[in-house]
Amino acid sequence: MTKPVIGVLGASGAVGRAAVRELRALGHTGLRLGGRTASALCAVAEEDPTGHDETVWADATAPGGLQAFTEGCDIVLNCAGPTYRLRATVALAALAAGADCVDVAGDDPAAEDLLEAGDPARDGRTVVLSAGALPGLSSLLPRWLAGQGLDSVSALMAHCGGLETCSPTVAHDLMLSLTSGGADGAAYGEALAAVRGGRRVPRALRTAEDTEHPAFPGRVALQPYLSGESERLATVLGLDRLDWYNVHPGPAVRALLNVLPGRLAAGDDPAELADRLFLAADLDLAGREPYYVMDFELSGTASGRPATAGLTLRTASSYRLTAAVGALAVDAVLRERVPGGVHFACDVLDPATVVRHLRDRGAADLRPTGAAAGADHVEEGVL
């Protein structure tokens, strides 16, 4: 049986390089590595113990810049960005070449573009979007938690954030997300909004600029933020309440985030603001160890009584989390565990498989608490 050809676009970036390692760990070799810098791609290829990886120049922003890369691929894993500028560019190129596609981001704009072009399921093709940390793992972990010791769930409290370098791609995406990235051309999410009675309620929460949270070291700022993914999660789990907070431990980044909407409205150059953002992230990180945390607490019932189940994930890099979810999505598509069509990763990946992979690969420390404390029969600090 011929081995499938897996193309990894953006293979020399922070996410792409980690995704290549995750794919190799899953037994996939002979990868096609795509990007704009030959020397960086060769450095990634040299890590392949089999020596079978190939490198191909590819630029998703250039006319025809993907044709040579996607031709002959069975599936393409897109780790390049900015997400909200590319939208479905990579996925459409993959489909035109007869390949499936997994995008570590993508979100609603890419899904809209793909469905407008025609459902890929008609040609037996599959596209998986939002196969990253947030969005992606941010919905998969609460779904896993809901199955650990609770008979029913009614409310979720989530806190996600950390202190790590901000890549130029992430910085540019954040600028674009303030005006796009959501469904029907809206912004990616709504600050201060929450779910109440199963529905989005604007200005339901308040920002805490200087506070503490037990899952995060030191003082942090808590910014309520409700995304489309979080709303869909509330619907899937049947939640009455959902409070989601983005956590900002660094004062330089937080200060810049406070003024970004006003600066963009005033006509400041988004590229210049993006440069300021990843410089601010470096300033906050100076002399400190990078970390990223996802903390969830579900409320519901167990044996007819009120109960809670918690899960705290800690890792040194959210980029590695994104890489792991993207690689698992590729593996699931190749094993025909995902039907044809356009999907979000959280809807088609098995949460338990994702949790086991993170544990086995040492990608993160996950600690269940409350009703979930005995989940997977794993001792505290090992999962």
N, C-alpha and C positions, 0 to 999 in steps of 0.2 A: 504494500500500500504506500503510495506517494505521500510524503510528509507535507502538510499544508505550509504555504508560504505566508509568514506573518510579517507584515510591514509595520515598523514603529516609526512614526513621524515625530520629529523633535527628539530624536533618540539621545542627543548629547546634552539635553537640558536637565534640570534638577529632577523633574518627574520622569522624563523619558529614560534617563540612565538607570534610575531605580526600577522602572518598569521592565527594562531589558533583563535585569537581574532576577526579578520576580518570574518572568516568563521562563527563563532558564531553570529556575528552581522547580517550576511545574513540568519540566521535561521538554520544553520547546527550544529547539536549536535551529541553526541555519536561518537566523532572522535577517530581514532586510531592514537596514538602518538608514533612515532618511533625515536630512537636515541641510543647512546651508553652509556649514563649515567642515571641510573634508578632514582636517587634522583632528578635530574633536570627535567626529564619527569614527575615525580610525582608532582613536584611543579607546572608545567603547568596544569596538570590534575585537581589539586585542585582549579583552577580558574573557572572550569566549574560549573555553578550554578545548573545544572541538575545532576551532579555527574555520568554521563554516559560515560565519556571518558575512554578509556583503553590505557595502555602503553605496548609497545612491544619492546624488544631489537632489534636493527637493525644496521648493519654496512655495508654500501655500498662498502667498500674497502675490505671486507673479503669474501672469497669463501662461498657461501650459506648464506651470511649475510643478504639477503633481502627476502628469500623465506618465512619464517614464517610471516614476516611483510606484504608482498603483497598478500598472499593467503587470499581470502575472501574479499579483497577490491574491490569496484566498481570503484574507481578512486584514484590515488596517486598524492599528491602534493609534489614535491621534492624541499626542501629548503636547502639541504646539498651540500657540495662541497669538494674539489675544482672542479669547473665546467669542466675545460679543462683536468682534469685527469679522472674524471668519464665519461665524454662524454655522451653516451646514456645508461650507465649501469642501472640506475634506471628505465628509460622508458622501456627498454627491459625486465627487471624483472617484471614490472607491466603488460606488454603485455602478457608475458608468463603465468601470473596468471589470465589472462582474464579481466584485468582492463585497464581503460584509464589512461592517465598520463598528468599532467601539471608540467612543470619545470620552475622555476623562472629565470633560465639562459638557458643553452643548446647550443644556437647559431648554427652556420653552422656545426661544427664537429659532434654534436649529430644528426642533421638532416641527414647528409650523412650516418652515421652508421645505422640509422633507415631505411632509404630507401634502403640501401644495403641489409638489413635483410628481406626486403619485405614490401610493403605498408600495414600498419595496417588497412587501409580502407577495405581490402579484408575480414577481420574478424569483420568488424563493429566497430573497435576500433579507438580512437582518441588520438593524442598526440599534446599538445600545448607547444611550446618552447619559450624562451625569454619573459616570462611573469613576468617581473620585472620593475624596474625603468629605468635602462639603461643597456641593451636594453629592450624595451617594451614601457613604458610611453614616452620615448624619441621620439618615432615615432607616438604614439597615440595622443599626445597633438598637434603637428603640423597638423595632419589630422583633428582634431576637429577645430583648428584655421582656416584652409582653408575654412571651411563652415560658417564662421562668418563674413558676410558683404562684402566679396570679390567675384567678378564675375569670376576672373581668377587669378592664381598665377604664378609667374615667378622666385622668388628668396627667399631663406631662410637664415637667420643669426641666429645661435644658440650658446648659452653659457651655459654650465652645469658644476656644481662643487660645492664644499662647504668645510666646516670645521667640521669634525666629526670623531669619533673613526673608526679605520680600523680593522675589525675582521681578525683573522688569515686566514680564508677562502678567504676573499677578497684579502689579501696580496699575498697569494699563487697563486690565479687566475691571479693577475696582472703580476706576474713573468712569468707564463705560457703563458699569452696573447702576450708577446713580441716575442714569437717564434711560437705560434699556436693560435687557436681560430677562424681563418677565414676559408673561403672556400678552399677546396683542399689542406689543410695542411699549408696554409699561416698564417702569423700573423693576429691578430684580426683586425687591421686597419693600416692605413698609416699616419704617422705624416707628417704635412705640406701640404697634398693633399687636394683638393677641387673639386667641380663639376663646370665645365665650358662648356657651350654649351651642357649640359645634359650628360657629360662624365667626368670620373675621370681624373684629371690633377695633376701629381706629382709636389711637391714643388711650388704650386701656392700661398702659404701663408707663413708668417713668424711668429715666436714666439715672443711674447712681454713679457719679463721677469719681468718688474716692471711697472705696469700701473694701470689705474682705469677703472671700468665699473659701470654704474649707478645701476645695479641690485645687486651688491656685495659691502659689506662694506670694506673700507680700500684698501690697495694696493694688487694687485693680479698678477699672471702670466697667460698668455693666450697661450695655446698650440693648434695649429690647428691639428685636427685629424679626418680623414674620415674613418668610419667603413662600413662594408658591409650593416648594417641596414640603415645607412644614405644614401648610394647609392641607396638602394631599395626604400627608401622614396622619393628621388629625382625623380625616375622613376614613382612611383605611382602618385605623384602630378604634374608631367610634368614640373619639375623645370629646368630652364636654368642654374641657379647658386645656389650653396649651400656652405656656409662657416660654419664649425662646430668647436667650440673651447671648449676644456676641460679647466676649470678654477681651478687654484691652489692658494688658499689664504695663505697657510702655507709655510714659507721658508724652514723648515726642510724637509718636504716631497718633495718639488720641487727640492731641492739640491740633494736629493737621486735619484729622478727620472731622473735627468740629467746624472747620472753616471751608472744607472742600465744596459743599453745595453752593455756598455763597460765591466762592471764587469762580466756579464753573459758570454760574449765572452771570457773573460780571464779565465773562469772556476770556478768562485766563486760559492759557494754552494747556490742554489736558496732558500733553507729553511732558511739559515742564513740571506740572503738579505730580505726575507719576514719578519723575526723577526725585522730587522732594520726598515722596512717600518712601521709596526704598532706601534713601539716605537716612530718613527718620528712623526706619526700622533698624538700620545698622547702629545708629546712635543709642537706641533703647537697649540693644543687645550687647553693647560694648562691656566687656568684663563679666558677662553673665552667661550661663549655660542655656542654650536654646531648649525650648520645650513646647509641647502642644497638648491640650487637654480637651476631652469631651466628657461632660458629666451629665448623666440623665437620672431622673427620679420619676418613676411611674406610680401613680396612686390608683388603687382599685380595691378589689376584694379577694380574699383567700379563705376558703372554707366558711363562707358566709359572713366573714368579719372584715372590717377595713384593714388594708395592708398596703405596704409600699415595696417596690423592688428598685434597686439602684444599680448603676454601672458607671464606673469612672475609668476612662482610658487615658493613659499617659504615654507619650512618645517623644523622641527627640526631634522628629520631623513629620509634619503633616504631608510633605511631598512623598514620603515613603508610603504613607497610608493611601494616598491617591494612586500611586503606582501599583500597590497590591490589589486594590479594587479593580483597576483597569485590567490588570493581567488576569484576574479571576473571571472577569467578564469575557475576555477573549477565549479563555479556556472553556467556559460554559457554552459559548456559541459554537466553538469547534466540536464540542461533544454533543451538539444538537440538543442542548437543554434549554435553549431559548427559541421560541417560535419566530417565524418570519414577521417582519413589520418593524415599526419604530417603538422603542421602549425606553423607559428610564430604568437605570440599573437596579434601583431599590425595589422595583416591581417584578424583576425576573431572576435576581440572584438569591440563592438560599442563605439567609442570615447566619445559620449555624456553620455553614461551610466557610463563610468569610471569617467568623470568629475563630474557628479552628486554624485557619491559615495564618491569621495574625499571631496566634499563640505559637504555632509550630515554627514560624519564621522568626520569632522574637522581634516582630515589628512594633509591638506595643505591649504595655502592661495593662491588663484589664482586670478590674476588681469589682465583682458583683457584691451587692449588699442587700440587706432586708430579705424579702422572700426569695431573691435570686442568689443568696449567699452560697448555696450548695450547687449552683449550676455547673453542669458538665463534670461534676465530681473533681474539680480542680482546686487545689489549695490556694489560699489567698496569696496574691503576688506572682502566681505562676501562669495563670490564664493569659 
